[in-house]
């Protein structure tokens, strides 16, 4: 916010932009047009709205967001959904099955967080084989588990890693836009 920034810093940033050949915008623009250089509230923008609808929540790891990612077997993202960090994975399984293009997979591979009888039955009802490891305290575990298919889940982890690297780049770009936006002034 430019009203908090000292005048010397503004001049320094402006001189850096001029030295680098970038143009400096003069005057105010946007929805928060101020005629006087003093802090005041901006009606209708940047309101505190709480966490509702922001997919944020407290978990053991702190204030986090969970990414529920649906990929093809090659690890290419098909669809995703965001929930707060405190939300469980298993209740979100049916939503993931319905997300994305209308395809009928032959198998559904997921980690132990999605393990439940209801989720396995939901996958079977859609004609897919559930490849979800059973929890250690689960009763009536089958003798066979498709380990060869489950190893393909590593591709999902790799896709999440790529998303995290891209997320870092997007945050850098957003920070740069905020810096550029804060530099232009009268």
C-alpha positions in Angstrom: 0.0 0.0 0.0 1.7 3.2 -1.1 0.4 5.4 1.7 2.4 3.5 4.2 5.6 3.4 2.2 8.1 6.2 2.9 8.6 8.8 0.2 12.3 8.1 -0.1 11.6 4.4 -0.9 9.1 5.4 -3.6 11.6 7.7 -5.2 14.2 5.0 -5.1 11.9 2.5 -6.8 10.9 5.0 -9.4 14.5 5.8 -10.2 15.3 2.1 -10.5 12.5 1.7 -13.0 13.7 4.7 -15.0 17.3 3.4 -15.0 16.2 0.0 -16.3 14.2 1.6 -19.2 10.8 0.6 -17.9 8.1 3.3 -18.0 6.6 4.6 -14.9 2.9 5.3 -14.7 1.9 8.6 -13.3 -1.4 9.2 -11.6 -3.8 6.9 -9.9 -5.8 4.1 -11.5 -8.0 1.3 -10.4 -11.0 1.2 -8.1 -9.2 2.9 -5.2 -8.8 6.4 -6.6 -7.6 8.7 -3.9 -7.3 12.5 -4.3 -5.4 12.9 -1.0 -2.3 10.9 0.0 -3.7 9.7 3.4 -4.8 6.3 4.6 -8.5 5.7 4.6 -10.8 2.7 4.1 -11.6 1.5 0.6 -15.4 0.9 0.3 -16.2 -2.4 -1.4 -12.6 -3.8 -1.8 -10.3 -5.9 0.2 -12.9 -6.7 2.8 -12.2 -9.2 5.4 -14.4 -12.1 4.5 -13.1 -14.9 6.8 -12.1 -18.4 5.6 -15.4 -19.4 4.1 -14.9 -20.4 0.5 -11.2 -20.1 0.6 -10.2 -23.8 1.2 -8.2 -22.9 4.3 -8.1 -24.8 7.5 -6.0 -25.8 10.5 -4.4 -29.3 10.6 -1.5 -30.7 12.5 0.8 -29.1 10.0 -0.7 -25.6 10.5 -2.9 -23.4 8.4 -3.1 -25.4 5.1 -5.0 -26.2 2.0 -5.4 -29.7 0.6 -5.3 -30.4 -3.2 -7.3 -33.4 -4.2 -5.9 -34.2 -7.6 -7.4 -36.5 -10.3 -4.9 -37.6 -13.0 -4.7 -40.1 -15.8 -2.3 -43.1 -15.4 0.5 -41.1 -16.9 0.2 -38.5 -14.2 -1.4 -35.8 -16.3 -3.9 -33.7 -14.3 -7.5 -34.2 -15.3 -9.3 -32.3 -12.4 -8.7 -31.0 -8.9 -10.6 -29.7 -5.9 -9.4 -27.7 -2.9 -10.4 -28.2 0.7 -9.2 -27.0 4.0 -6.3 -28.8 5.7 -8.5 -30.2 8.5 -10.8 -32.0 6.0 -10.5 -35.7 5.6 -9.7 -37.3 2.3 -12.2 -40.2 2.4 -15.4 -38.1 2.4 -14.1 -36.3 -0.7 -13.6 -39.4 -2.8 -17.1 -39.3 -4.5 -16.6 -35.7 -5.5 -13.2 -36.6 -7.1 -14.9 -39.4 -9.1 -17.4 -37.0 -10.5 -14.9 -34.2 -11.4 -13.4 -33.8 -14.8 -14.4 -35.3 -18.2 -16.8 -38.1 -18.4 -14.5 -41.1 -18.6 -14.8 -44.5 -17.1 -11.5 -45.6 -15.7 -10.6 -49.3 -15.4 -9.0 -48.7 -12.0 -9.0 -46.1 -9.3 -5.7 -45.7 -7.5 -5.6 -43.8 -4.2 -3.7 -43.7 -1.0 -4.8 -44.9 2.5 -6.4 -41.5 3.2 -9.2 -42.6 0.8 -9.6 -46.1 2.3 -13.2 -47.0 3.2 -15.7 -49.6 2.2 -18.0 -46.8 0.9 -15.3 -45.5 -1.4 -14.4 -48.9 -2.7 -18.0 -49.6 -3.4 -18.4 -46.2 -5.2 -15.5 -47.1 -7.5 -17.0 -50.5 -8.2 -20.4 -49.0 -9.0 -18.7 -46.9 -11.7 -17.1 -50.0 -13.2 -13.6 -49.4 -11.8 -11.4 -51.6 -9.7 -10.5 -49.8 -6.5 -6.7 -50.0 -5.8 -6.7 -48.4 -2.4 -4.5 -50.0 0.3 -6.4 -51.2 3.4 -5.7 -49.6 6.8 -3.9 -51.8 9.3 -7.0 -51.8 11.7 -9.4 -52.7 8.9 -11.4 -55.9 9.2 -12.0 -58.5 6.4 -8.9 -57.5 4.4 -8.6 -59.4 1.2 -5.5 -61.6 0.7 -4.5 -60.0 -2.6 -3.6 -56.4 -3.3 -2.7 -55.0 -6.8 0.8 -53.8 -5.9 1.9 -53.4 -9.5 -0.9 -51.0 -10.3 -0.5 -49.2 -7.0 3.1 -48.4 -7.9 1.7 -46.1 -10.6 0.5 -43.8 -7.9 4.0 -42.3 -7.9 3.1 -40.5 -11.0 0.4 -38.7 -9.1 3.0 -37.6 -6.5 5.2 -36.4 -9.3 2.4 -34.4 -10.8 1.8 -32.7 -7.4 5.6 -31.9 -7.3 5.3 -30.2 -10.7 2.3 -28.2 -9.5 4.2 -27.1 -6.4 7.1 -25.9 -8.6 4.7 -24.0 -10.9 2.9 -22.6 -7.8 6.2 -21.0 -6.7 6.6 -19.4 -10.1 3.0 -18.1 -10.0 3.6 -16.6 -6.5 6.7 -14.9 -7.8 4.8 -13.4 -10.8 2.0 -12.2 -8.5 4.5 -10.6 -6.1 6.1 -8.8 -9.1 2.7 -7.5 -10.3 2.0 -6.2 -6.8 5.4 -4.5 -6.7 4.8 -2.8 -10.1 1.3 -1.8 -9.2 2.5 -0.2 -5.9 5.3 1.8 -7.8 3.0 3.8 -10.0 1.9 7.0 -8.3 1.3 10.7 -8.9 
